Amino acid sequence: MKTIEDAIKILEEKGIKYEVLTIKSDIYTVDVQVRELGINYSEGLSTLLFKNENNDLIVFLRRDDRNVDLNALCKLTSSKKLTMCDEKDLADYGFQKLLLSPILLPINLGSKMKVFIDDSVIQNKTVVCGSTDKKKCLRLNLADLLKVIETYSVIQATTANLNRQDKLSFKRVLDGITPSGANMHIGNYFGAMGPNIELQDQVDEAFFFIADVHALTTIKDAKILETNITNIVLDYLALGLDPNKAIFYRQSEVPADMLLSTILANYISYGHMKRMHAFKDKMAKDFDENLINMGLFNYPILMAADILLFNPDAIPVGEDQRQHVELTRDIAESFNKTVGKKIFTLPVPYISSVTGRIIGTDGSRKMSKSLGNVIGIFDDYEVIKKQIFSSYTDPKRLRPTDPGKVEGNPIFIYHDLINDDKAEVEDLKSRYAKGQVGDVEVKEKLLKAHQRKFGAAREKRIELMKNLPYIQDVLAKGAVTARAEASKTINKVLSAIGLQNKLNKDRLF
């Protein structure tokens, strides 16, 4: 396999100026690289290798803010079918999975390859490309890279990736959180709530709601539900949601939502609903179908109503919720087509994966309250300390003097997320890998970093708990705004389907 040293040697032999950019995080995704390097998505250059039906090798260079349009790529490369090269193919060509470098293409592939460059790339002056090293990228002038590649064709074969725009291309977002149980943990925050709250400063309109009606699928105790709702509201406000920037409300205080859900149920088939995650997950666990309540079964329809009522451009969701947004689009498209007019906006899923998959303290599964593998935010510090100190690290490391594994180690993933002292994190990683620091010190410093990261939010939450009238006022004002916006949509819907007509046209919802 060729290495970054081989790529640098080529650049230096050709007298090409370059810059090596170093990524500190152990999470290897494009989103993390962009964040860590402080670059724009449009600067990132991905190298993709395909084979066609004749076994021809097709190399395609695209920007990281663009998606491949496979149909266009097939047509423009005179291919009937294109298949992404697998790990064996890449190894045969001298590359590892995800670790291709365009600089090494002529050396590794030679005359075998046909190189195609998306026209969006040609608009760049500089690019940041792979180096064959997971921790390093190379920045150089595009013109110099093209000199290395030498032979290529420029084509138009991409579409905009809405989840990777340097400037968000949508104006209105909406997100809800179900008050399903225990206290907020760092997986909730870094995986969803934190990035979503940041959107209030990046878009024209942000709608955030407490999905209390959804909670009824599992919670039947009124006191428990009230406690859960209160906790989620406190968490949101303490962690930075600003009611002056975002519309914050409870789902149950917008009656049009439930009415729209009933209407939309007539635009989706039973078979389609049975294929949804919530139902399939229960069935996969040998759950008695007769015990599944209709609230759970119809959950995706109410979710569609939550969304379509406010006509947002984008829905910030995790990858596991993408299917629900796609169903929402299907319902909206079906409804619009049936009534012969555009009532609903077709939203796109906005999947911000800057943190990747946040692993739990058990070191094997996604962080989850039900699995008990979490690190809390607002729990007592003794509880948080116990959670941190029980975190899985490197089981093969028996003594502090043994070299330890840093990459993929949960405790260092948490340091990357929480610890604002990056120099300290790098020092801990270096000493851990050399067997010069014990788990206790690493975990003690994570606890202190947690106190710095969330200390202000914890204090704010305590103050909010003493000011119930303020919280009531925030939710009341949010509900007024939400109901006013919802009425615009529900009246159009009622008119389009014939429920609002000459007999009641003056009685708007």
N, C-alpha and C positions, 0 to 999 in steps of 0.2 A: 504493500500500500504506500502511495505517495503521502508525504507529510507537509505541514506548513513550511518546513524548512525548504522543501523542494519548490513550493510556490514562490517563496521569497527569493530563492536563488534565480528563478526565471526572471522575476521582476528586476532584480539587481543586474543581471546579465544584459538586460535590454535597457538599462538606465532609467527605469520607471520609478517615480516617486510613489511611496505608499505609506500607510499608517496602520499599525497593528492596534486593534481595539480589543480590550479584555473584558470578558463577562464574568462577574463574580458569583452570580447565583448558580445553584445546582439544578435549577429548573430549566430544562432546555426546550423553550418554545420561541417562536418568532416574537410573540408579544412581550415575553420577558426580555429578549435581546433588545428590542426597541426601547423598552423602559430603562434597562440597565445602561445601555450605550448613550442614551439621550439623543437618539436620532429620530427622524421621521420614518413612517412606514414606506413612504414613497422613495426613500433612499435605499431601502433594502432590496437586494437582488437575489432571487431564488433560481437555482439551476435544477431543471426537471428533465429526467431521461425517460423516453418512451420507446416502445417498439411497435412497428406496424405489422400488418398481415404478411408482409414479405420479409419480416425480421430485420427491416432497416432500422437503424438507430437514429432517433429524432431527439435532438437536444433543444429545449425551449427555455429561454431566459425571460422571466417576468418580474415585475416589481411586487413587493409584499403588500401593496394596497390594492392589488388586482387579483381576480379569480380567473382560472383558465376556462375559456369557452371551448369545450372539447370538440363540439361540432365544427366550429370555425377552424380549430387547429387541424382537424382531420382534413377538411376541404383544402386548406392552404398548404398542407404538406403532402397533398395527393395521396392520402391514406384513407382506406375504408374503415379501419379500426385502429385505435391506439391503446396500448396497455402500458401502464406505469412499470418501469423496470423494478424487479423485486431485489431482495438482498443478495441473492446468488448472482444475478446479473451484475449488480453494482460491484460485487467482489471480483467478478471476472474482469471488469473494466478498471479495477484498481481503486475503487471507492468504497466507503462504508455508508450505511444507511444514514440519510440526513446530513452527511458530511462531505458533500461535493464541493469542489472549487472550480469555477469557470476558468481560472488561470491554468489549471492542469488539464483541461479538456484536450488540447492538441497533443500533449504528451501521452495521456492515457488512451485516447480514442483514435487519434490520427485521422486517417482518411475514411474510417468507418462512419464517422458522424456527419449529420447534416444539422447545422446550427440555425435556429430561428430565434429572432429577438423581437419581443413585442414592441410595438411602436411607442408605448408609454415610457419604456426604458430609455429610448433615444432622446427623450426630452430632458433627461438628467445630465448634469455636469459631472457629478461624482456619484459613485455607488459604493455600498457596503456589501461585500460578498463573503461567501464561505471560504474557509482556509484549510479544511479537513481537520480542524481542531475544534472540539466542542466549546472550548472556553475563549476562542479567539476568532475575530473577523478581520477582514482587510478592507481598508478604505482607499480608493484610488480614483483617478479621473476615468470617466467612461471611455474617453478617446483612447487612453492607454490600454484599457482592457480590450478594446476592439482590435488594437494592434496585435495583442497576444493571440486572440481568437483567429484573426485574419479573414476567414471566409464565413460569411453568414448572410441570412436574408431577413429583412425587416417585414413583419406582418402585423395585422390587427387581430388578436385572438384572445382578448381578455375582457372581462367586465369588472366594474367597481366592486370591491369587497367592502360592504357597508360597515362591517365590524372592524375595519382597519383603515379608517380614513384619518388623516392627520388633523383635519377639522371635521367635526361631526356634520354629516350632511342632512340630518333630520332636526326638526324643530320641537316636536312634542314626544315625550316618553311617558310610559306608565308602568308602574310596578306595584305588586301587592305582596304582603307577607302574611301567612296564616299563623294565628296565635295558637299553635298546637301544643306547646308545652314548656319545658324548662328554660332556664336562662340562656341568654345569648352567649355564643362561644366564638373563638377567633376564626373558625371555619366559616360561620355565618357572616362575620364581618368582612373578612378579606375576600371571600368567595362571592358575596352579593351585596350586602348592605353598604359597605364602604364605597366600592366603585359606583353604586347606584346613587348614593348621596352626592358624590362628586358631580353627577350629571346635572344637578340643580344649577350649577354655575356654567354649564356648557351648552345648555339648550334654552330655547325661549320659554317652554312650559314643561314642568315636571309634575306628574300626578303620582302620589304615593298613598296607598290605602291599606288599612288593616282588614284582611279577608276573614272577618268574624263569622260570616255565614258559612264559608268553606269549613271552618273549624267544627261545625255541627256534625260533620261526617264521622268524627271520632269522639268528640267531647259532648257529654249529655248532662254534666253537672254545672248548673248555672254559676255557682261560686267559683269553680275552677276556671270556667271560661272568662269570667270577669277579671280574675287575677291575671290570666294569661294576656288578655287584651291590654290591661293596664301596664303590664311589664313591657310589652312590645312598644307601646306608645312612649314610655319612659326611655327605652333603649334608643329608639329612633331620634328622639329630641336630644338626648344626652350625647349621642355620637355625632351630631352635627346637622340633622335635618333642620332647615330654617323655614318656618311657616310663612315667612315673608318672600321666600323664593319659590317654594313648592306648595302645591295644593295637597293637604294632608287630611284624610277623612276616613271614616269607617264605612265599609261596604254596606252594612245593614241600614245606614242612614240615606241610602240612595235607592228608593223603592223601584225606580225604573230599571235597575239592574236585574232584579228578580223577574220583572215582567218581560224584559228582553230575552232572558234565559228561556222562559217558557215559549216565546215565539220562535227562537232559534232552534229549539228542539224539533221543530217541524221541517227543518232544512238539513238534517243529518240522519243517516240511517242507523239502525240498530247494529248492523254488522260492523260499520265503521267504529261505533262506540266500543264494541267488544274488543277491538284491536288496540285500544288506548292503554297506556302504561299502567294506570291505577288499577284497572280491572285485570289486566294480564298478570301483574305482579301478585295479586291475591290468588289467582288461579294457579300460578307457578308454585305457590306455597301450599297447594292442596287445601285451600280454603273452601269451605262449604259455600257454594254459589248462592244458596238460599239465605245465607246470613249477610250477604252484601247489601247494604242499604242503597236506595236509589240516589241518595245524595252523592255517594261515592261514585256510582255508575255515571251520573250526570255531571260530575265535577268538571270535565272538560267543556261542557256546554255553558255552565255558569262562568267559567274562566273566559270563554269566548265573549260572553256578554260583558264581563268586567272590562274587557279590552275595547270591543267595538263600540260600546256606548260613548267612548271619549275620542274615538278616531285618532289614536296616536300613530306616529310614523314608525316607531320602533319600540320593542319590548325587551328590556334587559333581562335575560334569563341565562341559566346554566345550560350546558349541553343536554342534560337530562330532561329539560323542559321544552326543547326545540319542537318536539312533536306537537305539543299543545298549541304553539304559535302557528305551526303549519296547518293544524286542524282549523284554527281560527280563520286563517286565510281562506281555506277551502269553504268554510261556512259563509264568509263574507262574499266570496266570489259567486257562490251558488245563489245567495240571496239577491245580490245585485243583478245577476243575469235573469233570475226569475221575475223580478219586479220591473226590469227593463230600465233601471237607472242606477247611478252610483250613489248609494246611501252610505256605504261603509268604506273607509280607507283600508287597504290591505297592508297590515303592519309587517315589518321584518323583524326577525329575532336579532337582538343585539347581544352577542355573546362576548363579554369581556373576559378573556382567559388569562389576564396578566399574571395571575398567581398559579396557574396550572391546577392540578388536582391536589387539594390540601389533605395530606395524609393524617390519620389520627395518631394518638399517642401510642397505639398498639403497634405502629409501624407497618401495618399491612392493609388496613381498610380506610376508606374515606372517613374523615372526622364526622361523627354523628352522635347526637344526644342519646339515641336509643342504644348505641353500642357502648356508651360510657367511655369513649376514647377522645374526650375533648379537653380543651383548656378554656376555661370560662373568662369572661370579661368583668362581670359585676358580682361574681361570687366573693365570699370572704377570702382574704389573701391566704389564709391557712389552707383553704380548699384548692386555690390556684397553685399554691406551692406544692401540694401533694400531687396535683395533676402533672405539673412540670417535672417533678422529681421521679415520678413513676413512668415517664416517657421512655419509650424504646430508643436505644442508641445503636451501638454496634455489639451484637452478642458475642462476636469472636474476640473482642477486646476484654481480656480478663483482668489486666492491671493498668493503672494510669500511665505506666511507662511503655505499654504496648502501642505501636502505631495503630491509629483508628481510621475507619472509613468515614469520610465527610460527605461525599456525594450520596444523596438519597437518605441521609441520616435525618430523621424527623427533627431532632433538636436543633440542627443547623438550618433546616427549612424554616423553622419558627424564628430563629435569629434573623434570617434574611427578611422575613416579613415584619417583625416587630422592632428589632434593635436599630435605633437611629444612629448608633455609633458604629459606622461601617468599618472604621479602622480596627476597632475592638473585635468585630466579627471576623475579619480577615486574620487577625492575630490568633484568635481562638482556633480557627480552622487550621492554620499552619502548625500550631503547637499540637493540636489533636492528631493530625496526620503523622507527626514525628514522635508521638508518645511523650509529650512534654506538658500535658495538662490533663487533669482528671474530669470525669463526668460531673462531679459535684460542682466544681468551679464553673463549668460551662452552663450548668443549669441555674446556679445562683445568679449568674450575670443575665441569663434570660429572664429570671424573675424580676430583677431590677429594671431591665428594659421594658418589661410588661408594665411595671409601675409608672415608668416615664411615658409610655405610649398612651395608656388609658387612665392615668391618674386624674387628669382634668375632667374627663367624661364621667368618671366615678363620682367626683365631687359634685358635678352638675346634676347628676341623677339624684343624689341625696337631696339637693335643693328643690328639684322638681317634685319630689315626693311630698314635700311640705306645701306645695302650691297647687292643689287640685283645681281651684277655680281657673288658673291659667291654662291648664291642660284641657279643661272642659271648653274654654273659650277658643283654643286653637282648633279643636275638633269641630266645634259648632260652626266656626267661620269656614273651615274647609268643606264641611258638608253643604253649606249654602252655595258655595262656588261650584261644587261638584254636581249638586242637583240642577243648578241653572244650566250647566254645560250638558248634562245628561238629557235634560228636557228637549234640547234642540234636536238631538238624534232620535229620541223615542217618538217624538211627534212626526218626524219624517217617516219613521218605520210604520207607525200606525196608519198614516195616510197612504203609504205605498201598498199596504196589504189590505186596505179597506175597512179597518177598524175605526178609523177616524174619517167621517163622511159628512154628508149634509145634515144628518140628524144630530150630530154633536160637534160640528166643525169649530164652534166657538169655545168649546170646553177643552182647552189644551191640557196636556198632562203636567 
